[in-house]
Amino acid sequence: MHGVSNSSIDLKFLIGGPQGGGIESAGQIALKTFVLKGYQVIGTREYQSNIMGAHSYFTIRVKPERPGAINFPVDAATVLDAESVLTHFTDVKKDGFIVYDSSTRKTKIKTIAPMPKPLKERLIKFFEERGMEPTAESAVKVAEENGVKTIGLPMRDLIRKVASATNAPLSRVSKTLNTIGLATTLYLLGVEPNWIEKAIATHFAAKKKVVDMNILAARIAIEYVDENYGGPCCFLPEGPHLGKETMLATGNEIVAMGKVVGGLTMQTYYPITPASDEALFLEGHRNFELAPWAEEVLGLKKLGAVVLQTEDELSAIMSALGAAVAGARTSTSTSGPGFALMNEAISLAIMAEIPVVITVWQRGGPSTGLPTREGQQDLLHTLFSGHGDNPKIVVASGDHIEAYYDAIKALNWAEKYQTPVIHLVDKYLASTITSLHREDINPLKAAIERGKFVENPGKDYLRYKITEDGISPRAPMGKVPLTWTGLEHTEDGMPTEDPIVRDQMMAKRRRKFETIAREIPDSEKVVLHGDPDAKITLVSWGSTKPIILEAMKLLEKDGIKVNFLQLRLFYPFPVKPVLDVLTNAELVIDIEQNDLAQAAFLIRGYTGFTIEHFVKKLTGRALWDTEVAHAVKRIVETGEKEVVVSGGA
C-alpha cells in the first residue's frame, strides 16, 4: 500500500478449518508475521470441546498500536475445508476476499458430519429460499454476489508439488495445507514473502526440516497466486514498532509469568479447560532462565516453582493449603466446575487464615456448559463461595497487563492479609494472544510482600493473636508447636466454643477486612475510563475492558460521549467510589457476558443503586467492540432496557 500511512492500517482476518488441522499454528505464524513487520496484534481462537475434526477458527486484528478487540466482518478469510467455507462465507466485508480449497466446492451440507445440526438446518433453509443447492459452491457464489473476491486454490495439486520438491510422503506434506492457505492470505493482504518466511522460521525454529518444507509450501502458494490472480496490488508499509523487542503471550501464559515474578513456590491443579494451560506452561518452564540484567538485580540465575497435578480439585486446593501452612507461597488454578469442589476448603482457609491464591478461569456454564467458550458467569459463585461468614478477596483482571500484575498482587495480598484471594479471569483472556513490550510487564515493579510472616517466633508466639488490624503473626509449621484448625479457636489455635472468644475472633476477622478495605487504594478497586463528566456511564468488569474501550471510540465518532466504570475489586466492595460515579450519570448501562447481570446485582446489593439498562452476550463467543457500540447506541436512542448481542460462529 504505497503512499498509505501505517497509522491507518486496521486489518482483520480469520483462519478456519478442522480442529487438529493446524489452525492454532497458522494463527500464531500470522501474528508473528505482523509483529516482525512492526505492528501490534491480537488473536483469539474459537474451538469446540471435542478433540478432532469439528470447526475451529482463529481471528486476528492488526494495527499500529495494540488492538483492544476483534470484530466482524473481516477483510479476509482463509477457510481450509467445506465446513469453514459454509460457516464464514458471510463474515467477509465487500471488497475483501476468501481463500478456499477449490476441491471442496461440490461438498453438500448434509454430508459434513462434524457440523452442528442447527447450523445445517439454518444453512439449508438459507440456500433453498434462494433456489440454490445447499453446497459449499453456493456459499462461494453468495460471497461473490456480496462483492467478495474468492481465491480457489487446488490444494491437492499444490501439496503434491511440495511433496515432489522435497521427496517427502504426502501424509507428511499434507500438514502444510494450513501454511499454503495462510501464505496466500498474507501475501494478498500486502505482506512481502520474506516476512512470511521469517515468521515460519521463527515459529518452527528448532525443526529445520519443518521450516524448509513450510517455506517451500508458502513459496509455491505465492507463485500460484501470482500466476493466476495477479498477486497483491501493493505492499503494507513497515509498522512503527519494527525491530522493537516484542513478546506474544496468551492470558494463561501471562498469569503464569506473573506468579513466578511474584515469588510463587508451588502451584497445584487438576486438568480442566481453560485453566490447564496456565499450569502446563508453568510445568514446562519449571526453571526460568533469567536475563543477565535480572540475574544481576535478583542475585539469582533461575527462578522456579513446584507444579503438582493432583487427582481432583479438592486435593489441589488442600495440597496448596498444606504447602502454605509450611511457609510456601502457593496458588491453584481451576474453572467453574472445579471451583465448586473447593468450597469446603475455602471455608477452612478463611477460618484457619491460610494464604492461597485461586485463579478461576471462567467459561460458559452452568454445569459442563460450554467448556471451551467464553463467559463471565462465576462472579457470584466466587464471591459467595464457602459456607458461614466467608469473606475473601476477589479481584478481576481486564486484560493481559492487568492479569500479570494482579497475579503478583494476589500472592502479596494472600500472605499479607492471610486469606484466600480469588483471581477472576476467563476463557477469552486465556486463549487470546496479544503483543506486549518490555515496559508493559516490568518485573522490577513487582515487590514481594509477605506481611507478618515470622521465620523464628518466640516462645510466647500466638498464631491467632488478637490485634488491632485483625492480622496475626504467621509462622510456618514446625517452628513452634501450634494448631491449624477449621474449628473456632483461641489465640493459640486450640478449638473452643466459648461465646466470648467466638465474638472476639469474629471481630478480629472482621477488622482484617476493614484493614484490607482501607489499605488497598481506590485506584486498584475501580477505574473510571473517559471523561468523568460524561452523562452516560458504561459499567463492566473483566475481559470486556479493552473491548469497551474500543467501543467508546466508535461511539464518540457517532457523537455519543460515554465513560466506563471498570470494577476491579469485588470484595471488599468499593461502595463510595462506585456510588460517586453512578450518581453523577444520567444513564447507566451494564455490560456483561452473563444473563443475571451479576455485577449489577452486586452494585444494587452493596450500594442500593439499581441499573436499569443492560447489554449482554451469552453465546460463549467473543464480545465485539462493534456489538457494544451498536447496542449502546440503540439504548441511547430507543430507551430499550436490554440488548442481547450474538455475533460469532
N, C-alpha and C positions, 0 to 999 in steps of 0.2 A: 504494500500500500504506500507507494512512493508519494511523498508530499503530505501524508497523513501524520499528524502528531500522535505520539504514543499515548498521550493523555486522554485521547478519545477512544482508545481501544476498550471494548467490553464484549468479549467472546463467550458464548455459551454453547456447549455441545455435549452429546452423550454417546456412550458406547454400550450397546446392548447385545446380549447373546445368552447361550445356555449356561446355567450355573456349572462351574467346573471347566468353562471354556476359555479361561484366561482373561476374564473381564477385569478382575482386580489388577492384574499385571498391566493390561493395556491402559487402564486409568492412571496407574502410577507412572508409567512411561510418559503419558501425555502431560501430567503435572510437571514431571522433571524437565520435559522439553521446554515448557514455557518459563520455568524458573531459571534454567540455564540461559534462556534468551533475555532474562532480565525482568520478568513480570512476577506479579503476585497471583496466587491461585487459591481456589477452594475446590474440593472434590468430595462427593459423597456417594456411597454405593447403596443401592436398594437390592435386597435379595430375599428369597423365600426361605422358609425354615426347613426345607428338605436339603439333601446334600448335593445331588447332581441333577442336571437336566432342565429344571424349571428356569423361567426367565429371570435374569439378573441384569441390572444396568448401573452404570457409573456416570454421574453428571458432574460436569466441570464448568467453572467460570474463571475467566482470566481478565485481569485489569492491571493497570499500572500500580495501584495500591490495593491492599488486601480486600478482596470482596467479602461482603458480610453474609451473602445469601445466594442460593441458586434460584433460578426461576425458569419458567417456560413461557413461550415457545423458544426453542434453541436455534442457533444458526446452522447447526449440522448434526446429523445423527449417523453413527456407524452401527448398522444392525446386521448381525452376523448369522442369524437364522430366521426362518419364516415367522416364528412367534414374535421376534423382536420387530420385524417389519410391520406386522399387524398390530403390535402394541403401540408403536411410536409414529405411525405414518401421519398423524395429525399434530404431532408435537414440534414440527419444524416450521419456522416462520416463512412467509413468502420471500422468495429470492434466496432462501437457504438451500441446503442440499442434503440428500440421503445417500449414503454409500451402503450397498447391499450385495449379497451373493446372488447373482443372476440365476443360478440353478434353483433357487427357492421360489421362483415366480409362480409356478404351477401348483404349489402346495395348497391343499384345501384346508380350511379352518378345522373341519371336523376330524382331520387326521392328526392334528397336533396334540399328542397325548398329555403333555405337561400343562397345557393352557387351562386355566380355571374355567369351569363350566359357565358361570355367569358372564364372563368376558366373551366366551364363544357365542353365547346366545345374543349378547348385545351386538357383536360384530356381524353375525349372520343376518340379524334384522336390519342393521345399517346398510349392508350391501344389497339385500333383497329389495328394500324400499327404493333403491336406485337402479334396480333392474340389472344388477351386476352379480357375477359369480362370487361366492364367498371364498376368495383365494388371496394369496399374497400379491398376485399380479393386479388384482383390483385395488388393493391398498396403494400400490405404486402408482396406478393411474389416477386415483383420487388425489394423491400428493402432487402429481404433475398438474392436475386441474387447479390446484390451490396455489400454483406458482412456485412449487418446489422443484429444483433440479434433481434428477435421480441419476446416480452413478452405479451401473450394474457391473460388478466385477466377476469374471469367470474364475471363481476361486479354485476350482479343481485344477484347471489348466495352469494357473499361477503357482499352485503348490507343487504340481508335477515339475514345473520349470525349476523351482528351488531344489527339489529332490534330485533332478538331473544334474544341476550345477554342483551339488555337494556330495553326490553319491550316497546320500542318506536314505533310509527307508521312509516310505510315505507315512507310515504310522507316526514317525518322529517329526517329520516336516509338517504334518497337518497341524501341529501345535502352533505354527506361525500364522495361522489364519487370522488371529486377532491382530498381529503385527501388520499384516497386509492391509486389513481394513483400517487400522489406526493410521498407518503411514499415509494412506490415500487421503484420509480426512485432514490430517495435519498439513499435508502439502497443499491441499486445496484451500485451507484456511490461511495460507500465506507463510508457512514455516519452511525455511530452506532445508534441504535434505541433510546438511551437515549437523544441524541442531537435533534432528530426529535421531541420527546415528549416535551422537554424543549421549543422548538420553538412554538409548538402548544399551550402550556400552556401560553407562553408569548403573543402570538397573540390574544388569546381569554381570556385574563386574568380575565376579570370581569364576565365571564359567565361559572361557574363551570360545569354545565350540558353539555354545548357545548364542553368544554375542555375534559371532561371524554369521551364523545361519539366519538370525533375525535381521541383521543389517542387510544381508543379501535379499531376504524377503521384502524388506522395505524398498530397496532399490528396484527390484522387479515390479513392485506395485506402482512406484512413481514413474517408471519407464512406461508402463501400460497406460497410466493416466495421461502422460504427455502425448502419447501416440494416438489415443482415442478420444480424449476430452480436452486437449489443448493445455492442460496444466492450469495453475493459478494465474489470475490477471496480474498480480503483483505480490510483493512480499511484505510481511509485517516489519515495521521499524524495530530496532532493538529497544528493550524496555529500560526503564530508569534505574533498575537495580542490577544491571549487567555486571557480573564479576563480584557481586556482594555475597558474602557468606550467608547461605540460606539453609534452613532445615525444613523438611517436610515431616509432619507428625500427625498422628491421629489423636483423638482425645484420650483413648486408652493409654497410649504411649506417654503423652504429656503428663497425665496424672501420675503414672509410674515414675517418671523423671522427678516430678515434684516431691514425691515421697522419699526418694533416695537423697535428694538435696536436703530435705527436711530431717534427715537423720534416722529414717526407718531402719529397724534392725530385723523385723520379722513380719512377713505378710502371709496370711493364710487364705485359702479359698477352696470352694468346691466348684467344679466346672459348671457354668451357666452362661447363656448368651444374654447380654453382650459384655458381661463382666470379665469373662475368662481371659480375654486378650490382654487386659492390664496385667494380670498375674503371669501370663505366659511371657509377656515382654520382660517383666522382672526376672522370671525364671531363666530366660535366655541371656540375660545380662547380669548374672549374679555378682560378678566383679566388674565394676565400671571403671575403665581406664580414665584417668583424669588428664586433661590438657596440662602442659607444663606450667601455665600461669596458675591454674587451680591447685596443682601439686605444691607450688611454692606458697600459696596463701594458706592452704589447709595443713601442709606438712604431711600429706598422705599421697601415696601413689595410686591407690584404688579405694573405692567405696563399694560396699556390698551389703546385701540383705539376704536373710534366710527366707526361702519361699516354700511353704508347706501345703501340698494338696491333701485335703482330708477326705474322709469317707462320706461326709454330708455337711450341710451348712451349720448344724448345731455344733458339730465337732470343730468346724472352722472358727467360730467365734469363741468357743470355750478354750481352744488352743491359744488364740490370741490373748484372751484374758489371763490364762496361766502364765504366758510369757511376760505380760505386762506386770503381773504381781512379782515376778522375778527381776523386774527392772528393765525389761526390753521396751523399746518404742515400737508399738505394734499397730497393725491395721488388718482388716479383712475386706474383701470385695464381693459383691453379690448383686442380684437383681431382685425384683419384687417377690417372686415365689420363694427364693432362698431367704430373703429378709424375714418373711413370715415365720420361718422356723427359728429365727434368732430372738424372738420376743422375750422368752423367759430369761435368756442370758443377758439381754439388755437391762432388764429389771435388776438382775444380780449386779451388773456393773454399776448401776446407779446407787443401789443400796451399799455396796462394798466400796464405792468410789474408786473404781478401776478405770484408768485411762485407756481408751481404744478408739480408733477411727474406723468407721464402717462406711465404705464407699458404695453407694447404691446407684447402679446403672439402670435407670428406669427403662421400661419397654411397654408395649401395648398390653393391657390386661382387660378384665380380671382373669384369674386362673392362668393357664398357659397362654391364653390370649394370642397375641402376635409376637412370638419370641424374637423375631429379627426386625421388628418395626419400631418406629418412634412412639413416644408417649410421655406425658407428664402426669401420670396417674397415681404416683406414690407419695405425694406431698403429705396428705393427711395420715397415710399409713406410717410414714417415718416419724412424723411429729408426735403421734399418739401411740407409738409402739411401746410395748411393755405394759405391765399391769400396776395398779396402785398409782400413787402420785409419781410420775416418771419424767421429770424434766431432764432434757439433754440438749446439747447444742445442735441445731440443724442449719446448715449453710448450703446455698445453691449457687452453682457456677454458671456464668452466662456464655463463656467462650473458652478457647484453649488457654489463653493467657491467664484468665481468672482461675481456671481449673488448676493450672500449675501452682500458682501462689496459694490457692485455697487448700491444696493438698498439704502444703507446708504449714499453713496456719492451723489446719485441723489437727495435725500432730502436736503443734505447740499448745493449742487450746486444750486438747485432751489431757496432756500432762500438767499443764499449769492449773487447770481447774478440776482435774481428777474426775473426769466424766466421759461418757461416750459422746463422740462427735459424729453426726451423720453428715456425710458429704454427698449431696444430691447432684447427680449428673444424669445423662440419658444416652440412649442408643444413637441419636443423631450426632451428639458430640463424640461418642465412642468411635463411630465409623467415618466421621468426616476428617479429611486430611486438609491441612492448611499450611501455608508457608509462613515461617517465623524467622526473625533475625535475632542475633545475639542479645540486642538490647531489650527484646520482648520478654526473654526469660533469663534474667540475670541471677545466677546462683549466689552472687555476693550480697544480694538483697535479703537473703534467707538466713536470718539469725535463728539459732536453735534455742528454745526456751523450755526448761524442764520444771519451772515453778519451784515448789517447796520439796524438791527431791533431795533426800538426805542419805548420803553414802554411808556415813558412820554415826548412827543415832546413839545417844547416851542411854544410860540405864533407866532414866525417867521418861523415855520415849512413849508417847501415846499416839497410836495410829489415827484415831478419830478424835483428837484433841479439839475441844470446842474453842473456836477462835472468832474474833470479831468479823473477819471477812468470810467466814464459813469454810475456809480451806485449811486442812490439817497438814502437818509434815508427812511426807511419804517416803518410807524406806523400803528397799527391796526385801523380799522374803529371804530369810536365812541370816540376816544381820543381827536381829534380836528376836526373841520369842514373841510371836504375835498371831492374832487370829483374823482371817478374812472370812466374812460370813454374809450370807444373804438375809440372815435374821436381824431384827433390830438389835442394837448393841450399845455397850457402854463405850467410853473413850478409849479403853484398851482393847476393844473388839470383842468382848465377851457378850454372848447373847443375853438379852434381857427383855422383859415385858413390863418393866416398871413404868408407870404412866408419866412420871416427872421426867425421866430420862428420854422417853419417847418424845415428849414435847420439845425437849432440848435438842434432840437430834434432828427432828423435823425442821425446827427453826434454823439450825445450823445449815442444813442443806438448802433451805430457802435463801439464807443470807448469801450462800455461794452464788446463786443465780442472780441475786441483786448485785453482787460484785461483778459478775460477767456482764450484766447489762450496763453497768457503769463504766467498766474498763474498755470494752470493745467500742471504738469510736463509731459515731453515726455513719461516717463515710464508708464503713465496712458492713453496715447493716442495710442501707438503701442507697441508691444512686439516682439522682434526677438528671436525665439527659435532655438537652434542649433548653429553650427559653423558660425560666421559672415563671414568667408572667403569661405564658400561653394559656388560653382558656379551655383547651381540650387536653386532657391528660390520658395517656395510654398506660395501663398497669399490666405488668407481666413479670416473669421470673424464668430463670434457667436459660436454655439454649435458644429461646426466642429472641434474646437480646440483640445479636448482630442483625437478625432479620428485621426486627422492628426499626433499628437504626437506619437500615437501608430504605425501609418503607417511609420513614419520616422525610427523606429526601424527595421521594416520589410525591408525597402529599404536598410538600412545600411548592413543588412545581405546579401543582393544581390549585395553589393559593390557600391551602389548608395548613394552618400552623398548629403544631402539637408539641407537647413534651412527653417524656416517657419516664415513669417511675419504675425502676427496676428493684424488685425485692430481693435481697441477698441473704439476710439472716431471718429465719422464721422462729427461732427460739434462742434466747429471749426475743420476743417480738417488739420491733421498734415503733411503738404506738405513736409517740409525738411526731417524729419525722414523717410518718405516713399521713397522719391527720393534717399536718401543716400543708402538705402538697394537695391532698384531695379536697380539702375545704376551700382551697384557692381556685379550684377549677369549676367551670360552668358545665362541662360534660366530661364524664369519666367512662372510659371503655376498657374492660378487662379482656386480655388476650391470653388464651391458654390452650393446651393440647390435652384437655380432659373435659368430660361432659359436665362434671359437677361444679366447674369453675372454683377449684379448691382454694386458690389464693384469695379470691373474692370472699369466699366463705370465712376464711381466717380473718380477713380485714374486718368483716362485719362482726365477727365474734370478739375480736380484740379492741376494736375502736368504736363500734356502733354505726360505722359508715356503710351504707348499702349502695353497692354498684349495681346499676340497672341495665347496662348495655354490654354485650359480650360478642367477641369473635372467637370461634372455636374451630379446631381441626382435629378430627377424630379418626381419620383413615389409617393412621400409622405411617403416612408418608411425610416427607419433609415439608415444613411450612415455607411458603414463598413470600418474598417481600411484596411482590405484586398482589398477592392474595390479601395481605394485611392492608395494603393501601386501598384496594378496591372496597374491602369490607368496611373500613373506617369511613371512607367517603360515602358509602351507602347509609351508614348510621347517621352521619352528619346531615345528609340531605333528606333522609326519609324518617329519621327517628326510630328505626327498627330496633327492637330490643336485643335480637340475637341474629348473627350471621354465621352460618356454618360453611366453611370452605372445604374443598375436597380435591384439589389438583394432585396429579401424580398417578403413575400407573402401578 
